[in-house]
Amino acid sequence: MTWRSLLLVPFVVSIPLVQLRIDNRLGTFRSQEEVLYLWRGEQVKRLFPGFEALAADIYWLRTVQYFGGRRVFAGGRSFDLLKPLIDITTTLDPRLDIAYRYGAVFLSEAPPIGAGRPRQGIEVLEKGVEAQPTDWRLRQDLGFFHYLYLHDAATASKILTEAAEIPGAAYWLKGMAADVLSNSGDRPHARQMWRQMYEQSEEGAIKANALLHLQVLDAQDLAEALTARVTAYERLHGEKPRSLDALPRSGLWRGPLVDPSGVPFLYDMNDGRVRISPQSALWRPERAQGMP
């Protein structure tokens, strides 16, 4: 170890402590504007010779802090530094799986949850697949993201087939690849993908995000089922119900009249449709119904 490396040790270790002290002093009044002076991982690597993995951990902590700060204080309006921070982190440590997987979610989710940049999220996963070609889960996520965020069934099927060929890969990947290609855009396959992501993930952002999407799909299924019951009510009574409360009273419905988040469904008596309320965390634009 050179004398420069020895001098670098206390400097690197002290970064989180110094940042924590600054944040504690400034509290909630600190500026949420972030500045990134070095935009490329190769530049940062030259500053931390021999300590790239430690520097990657520090940059990942700053990435998570930046993402959380933009969500809380900026309402998810801008995540300009998110992709560069993830790129720096994964260049410093190409085997840091969490940065690829969480970073892709942060980038791909629509505002205000995330940055609303799914193509950048896919770029992050592509970088991970290139760095770790034997990691079938990263390649699986890449296929899932092509399907769930870009609605590209052909590319998703191809990538899932490639993932299935990796030693140790899940047995169901090859079947899913074929099903996705033949039934592109359907809700059951979206549910299956989110379920797999939920079951494979540890507690944290990925698992919570997958659960949210599963609840969205549940809400969409309930809204469609309620709409069908409204139609059945009209056939029986010659008119649409004045409210959804009439369905349980008539014996046509025994389930909830609220979505999985507890927000009541919206009912339009004019067209007889039941929809998820825009006030619900599970609401999605009409064009995204069935493929959240």
Contacts in CASP RR format, 6 or more apart in sequence:
PFRMAT RR
TARGET T0000
AUTHOR 0000-0000-0000
METHOD contacts of the structure
MODEL  1
MTWRSLLLVPFVVSIPLVQLRIDNRLGTFRSQEEVLYLWRGEQVKRLFPG
FEALAADIYWLRTVQYFGGRRVFAGGRSFDLLKPLIDITTTLDPRLDIAY
RYGAVFLSEAPPIGAGRPRQGIEVLEKGVEAQPTDWRLRQDLGFFHYLYL
HDAATASKILTEAAEIPGAAYWLKGMAADVLSNSGDRPHARQMWRQMYEQ
SEEGAIKANALLHLQVLDAQDLAEALTARVTAYERLHGEKPRSLDALPRS
GLWRGPLVDPSGVPFLYDMNDGRVRISPQSALWRPERAQGMP
4 49 0 8 1.000
5 49 0 8 1.000
5 50 0 8 1.000
5 51 0 8 1.000
8 48 0 8 1.000
8 49 0 8 1.000
8 51 0 8 1.000
9 51 0 8 1.000
12 48 0 8 1.000
12 51 0 8 1.000
12 54 0 8 1.000
12 55 0 8 1.000
12 58 0 8 1.000
15 58 0 8 1.000
16 58 0 8 1.000
16 61 0 8 1.000
19 62 0 8 1.000
22 30 0 8 1.000
23 30 0 8 1.000
32 69 0 8 1.000
32 70 0 8 1.000
32 73 0 8 1.000
32 74 0 8 1.000
34 66 0 8 1.000
34 81 0 8 1.000
36 81 0 8 1.000
36 84 0 8 1.000
36 85 0 8 1.000
38 44 0 8 1.000
38 47 0 8 1.000
38 88 0 8 1.000
39 84 0 8 1.000
39 88 0 8 1.000
40 87 0 8 1.000
40 88 0 8 1.000
40 91 0 8 1.000
41 87 0 8 1.000
41 88 0 8 1.000
41 91 0 8 1.000
41 92 0 8 1.000
42 91 0 8 1.000
44 55 0 8 1.000
44 59 0 8 1.000
44 88 0 8 1.000
44 91 0 8 1.000
44 92 0 8 1.000
45 52 0 8 1.000
45 55 0 8 1.000
45 91 0 8 1.000
45 92 0 8 1.000
47 55 0 8 1.000
48 54 0 8 1.000
48 55 0 8 1.000
48 92 0 8 1.000
52 92 0 8 1.000
52 93 0 8 1.000
53 92 0 8 1.000
53 93 0 8 1.000
55 92 0 8 1.000
56 89 0 8 1.000
56 90 0 8 1.000
56 92 0 8 1.000
56 93 0 8 1.000
56 96 0 8 1.000
56 99 0 8 1.000
57 93 0 8 1.000
57 96 0 8 1.000
59 85 0 8 1.000
59 88 0 8 1.000
59 89 0 8 1.000
59 92 0 8 1.000
60 89 0 8 1.000
60 96 0 8 1.000
60 98 0 8 1.000
60 99 0 8 1.000
62 85 0 8 1.000
63 82 0 8 1.000
63 85 0 8 1.000
63 86 0 8 1.000
63 89 0 8 1.000
63 99 0 8 1.000
63 103 0 8 1.000
64 102 0 8 1.000
66 81 0 8 1.000
66 82 0 8 1.000
66 85 0 8 1.000
67 79 0 8 1.000
67 82 0 8 1.000
67 106 0 8 1.000
67 114 0 8 1.000
70 76 0 8 1.000
70 77 0 8 1.000
70 78 0 8 1.000
70 79 0 8 1.000
70 82 0 8 1.000
71 112 0 8 1.000
71 113 0 8 1.000
71 114 0 8 1.000
75 111 0 8 1.000
75 112 0 8 1.000
76 111 0 8 1.000
76 112 0 8 1.000
76 114 0 8 1.000
76 115 0 8 1.000
77 111 0 8 1.000
77 112 0 8 1.000
79 106 0 8 1.000
79 107 0 8 1.000
79 114 0 8 1.000
79 115 0 8 1.000
79 117 0 8 1.000
82 103 0 8 1.000
82 106 0 8 1.000
82 107 0 8 1.000
82 115 0 8 1.000
83 107 0 8 1.000
83 115 0 8 1.000
83 117 0 8 1.000
83 120 0 8 1.000
83 121 0 8 1.000
83 123 0 8 1.000
83 124 0 8 1.000
86 99 0 8 1.000
86 103 0 8 1.000
86 106 0 8 1.000
86 107 0 8 1.000
86 124 0 8 1.000
87 124 0 8 1.000
87 127 0 8 1.000
89 96 0 8 1.000
89 99 0 8 1.000
90 96 0 8 1.000
90 99 0 8 1.000
90 100 0 8 1.000
90 124 0 8 1.000
90 127 0 8 1.000
90 128 0 8 1.000
90 131 0 8 1.000
93 99 0 8 1.000
94 128 0 8 1.000
94 131 0 8 1.000
94 132 0 8 1.000
95 131 0 8 1.000
95 132 0 8 1.000
97 132 0 8 1.000
97 135 0 8 1.000
97 137 0 8 1.000
97 138 0 8 1.000
100 124 0 8 1.000
100 125 0 8 1.000
100 127 0 8 1.000
100 128 0 8 1.000
100 138 0 8 1.000
100 141 0 8 1.000
101 125 0 8 1.000
101 137 0 8 1.000
101 138 0 8 1.000
101 141 0 8 1.000
101 206 0 8 1.000
102 205 0 8 1.000
102 206 0 8 1.000
103 121 0 8 1.000
103 124 0 8 1.000
104 121 0 8 1.000
104 122 0 8 1.000
104 124 0 8 1.000
104 125 0 8 1.000
104 141 0 8 1.000
104 145 0 8 1.000
105 205 0 8 1.000
105 206 0 8 1.000
105 209 0 8 1.000
106 114 0 8 1.000
106 115 0 8 1.000
106 205 0 8 1.000
107 114 0 8 1.000
107 115 0 8 1.000
107 116 0 8 1.000
107 117 0 8 1.000
107 118 0 8 1.000
107 120 0 8 1.000
107 121 0 8 1.000
107 124 0 8 1.000
108 114 0 8 1.000
108 115 0 8 1.000
108 116 0 8 1.000
108 117 0 8 1.000
108 118 0 8 1.000
108 120 0 8 1.000
108 121 0 8 1.000
108 122 0 8 1.000
108 145 0 8 1.000
108 149 0 8 1.000
109 115 0 8 1.000
109 116 0 8 1.000
109 209 0 8 1.000
110 116 0 8 1.000
113 209 0 8 1.000
118 145 0 8 1.000
118 149 0 8 1.000
118 150 0 8 1.000
119 150 0 8 1.000
121 145 0 8 1.000
122 142 0 8 1.000
122 145 0 8 1.000
122 146 0 8 1.000
122 149 0 8 1.000
122 150 0 8 1.000
125 138 0 8 1.000
125 141 0 8 1.000
125 142 0 8 1.000
125 145 0 8 1.000
126 142 0 8 1.000
128 135 0 8 1.000
128 138 0 8 1.000
129 135 0 8 1.000
129 138 0 8 1.000
129 139 0 8 1.000
129 142 0 8 1.000
132 138 0 8 1.000
134 166 0 8 1.000
134 167 0 8 1.000
135 166 0 8 1.000
136 163 0 8 1.000
136 164 0 8 1.000
136 166 0 8 1.000
136 168 0 8 1.000
136 169 0 8 1.000
136 170 0 8 1.000
136 173 0 8 1.000
137 200 0 8 1.000
139 159 0 8 1.000
139 162 0 8 1.000
139 163 0 8 1.000
139 166 0 8 1.000
140 160 0 8 1.000
140 163 0 8 1.000
140 169 0 8 1.000
140 170 0 8 1.000
140 173 0 8 1.000
140 196 0 8 1.000
141 197 0 8 1.000
142 159 0 8 1.000
142 163 0 8 1.000
143 155 0 8 1.000
143 156 0 8 1.000
143 159 0 8 1.000
143 160 0 8 1.000
143 163 0 8 1.000
144 156 0 8 1.000
144 193 0 8 1.000
144 196 0 8 1.000
144 197 0 8 1.000
146 152 0 8 1.000
146 155 0 8 1.000
146 156 0 8 1.000
146 159 0 8 1.000
147 153 0 8 1.000
147 156 0 8 1.000
147 180 0 8 1.000
147 184 0 8 1.000
147 185 0 8 1.000
147 189 0 8 1.000
147 190 0 8 1.000
147 193 0 8 1.000
148 190 0 8 1.000
148 193 0 8 1.000
148 194 0 8 1.000
148 213 0 8 1.000
148 291 0 8 1.000
148 292 0 8 1.000
151 184 0 8 1.000
151 185 0 8 1.000
151 291 0 8 1.000
153 180 0 8 1.000
153 181 0 8 1.000
153 184 0 8 1.000
153 185 0 8 1.000
154 181 0 8 1.000
154 184 0 8 1.000
156 177 0 8 1.000
156 180 0 8 1.000
157 177 0 8 1.000
157 178 0 8 1.000
157 180 0 8 1.000
157 181 0 8 1.000
158 177 0 8 1.000
160 173 0 8 1.000
160 174 0 8 1.000
160 176 0 8 1.000
160 177 0 8 1.000
160 180 0 8 1.000
161 173 0 8 1.000
161 174 0 8 1.000
161 177 0 8 1.000
163 169 0 8 1.000
163 173 0 8 1.000
164 170 0 8 1.000
164 173 0 8 1.000
164 174 0 8 1.000
164 175 0 8 1.000
164 177 0 8 1.000
170 196 0 8 1.000
176 189 0 8 1.000
176 192 0 8 1.000
176 193 0 8 1.000
179 189 0 8 1.000
180 189 0 8 1.000
183 189 0 8 1.000
185 290 0 8 1.000
185 291 0 8 1.000
187 217 0 8 1.000
187 220 0 8 1.000
187 221 0 8 1.000
187 290 0 8 1.000
187 291 0 8 1.000
190 213 0 8 1.000
190 217 0 8 1.000
190 290 0 8 1.000
190 291 0 8 1.000
190 292 0 8 1.000
191 214 0 8 1.000
191 217 0 8 1.000
194 210 0 8 1.000
194 213 0 8 1.000
194 214 0 8 1.000
194 217 0 8 1.000
195 210 0 8 1.000
195 214 0 8 1.000
197 206 0 8 1.000
197 207 0 8 1.000
197 210 0 8 1.000
198 207 0 8 1.000
198 210 0 8 1.000
198 211 0 8 1.000
198 214 0 8 1.000
201 207 0 8 1.000
201 210 0 8 1.000
212 281 0 8 1.000
212 282 0 8 1.000
213 292 0 8 1.000
215 259 0 8 1.000
215 260 0 8 1.000
215 261 0 8 1.000
215 282 0 8 1.000
216 282 0 8 1.000
216 284 0 8 1.000
216 292 0 8 1.000
217 290 0 8 1.000
217 292 0 8 1.000
218 259 0 8 1.000
218 260 0 8 1.000
219 259 0 8 1.000
219 260 0 8 1.000
219 261 0 8 1.000
219 276 0 8 1.000
219 280 0 8 1.000
219 282 0 8 1.000
220 276 0 8 1.000
220 289 0 8 1.000
220 290 0 8 1.000
222 256 0 8 1.000
222 259 0 8 1.000
222 260 0 8 1.000
222 265 0 8 1.000
223 259 0 8 1.000
223 265 0 8 1.000
223 274 0 8 1.000
223 275 0 8 1.000
223 276 0 8 1.000
224 274 0 8 1.000
226 244 0 8 1.000
226 247 0 8 1.000
226 253 0 8 1.000
226 257 0 8 1.000
226 265 0 8 1.000
226 267 0 8 1.000
226 274 0 8 1.000
227 272 0 8 1.000
227 273 0 8 1.000
227 274 0 8 1.000
229 247 0 8 1.000
229 252 0 8 1.000
229 253 0 8 1.000
230 240 0 8 1.000
230 241 0 8 1.000
230 244 0 8 1.000
230 247 0 8 1.000
230 267 0 8 1.000
230 272 0 8 1.000
230 273 0 8 1.000
230 274 0 8 1.000
231 272 0 8 1.000
232 252 0 8 1.000
233 240 0 8 1.000
233 241 0 8 1.000
233 246 0 8 1.000
233 247 0 8 1.000
233 250 0 8 1.000
233 252 0 8 1.000
234 240 0 8 1.000
234 241 0 8 1.000
234 272 0 8 1.000
236 250 0 8 1.000
236 252 0 8 1.000
237 250 0 8 1.000
240 269 0 8 1.000
240 272 0 8 1.000
241 247 0 8 1.000
241 250 0 8 1.000
241 269 0 8 1.000
242 269 0 8 1.000
243 267 0 8 1.000
244 253 0 8 1.000
244 257 0 8 1.000
244 265 0 8 1.000
244 267 0 8 1.000
244 274 0 8 1.000
245 257 0 8 1.000
247 253 0 8 1.000
247 257 0 8 1.000
248 254 0 8 1.000
248 255 0 8 1.000
248 257 0 8 1.000
256 262 0 8 1.000
257 264 0 8 1.000
257 265 0 8 1.000
258 264 0 8 1.000
258 265 0 8 1.000
259 265 0 8 1.000
259 276 0 8 1.000
259 277 0 8 1.000
259 280 0 8 1.000
259 282 0 8 1.000
260 282 0 8 1.000
261 280 0 8 1.000
261 281 0 8 1.000
261 282 0 8 1.000
262 280 0 8 1.000
263 276 0 8 1.000
263 277 0 8 1.000
263 279 0 8 1.000
263 280 0 8 1.000
263 281 0 8 1.000
263 282 0 8 1.000
264 277 0 8 1.000
265 274 0 8 1.000
265 275 0 8 1.000
265 276 0 8 1.000
265 277 0 8 1.000
266 274 0 8 1.000
266 275 0 8 1.000
266 276 0 8 1.000
266 277 0 8 1.000
267 273 0 8 1.000
267 274 0 8 1.000
267 275 0 8 1.000
268 274 0 8 1.000
268 275 0 8 1.000
276 282 0 8 1.000
276 283 0 8 1.000
276 284 0 8 1.000
277 283 0 8 1.000
284 292 0 8 1.000
END
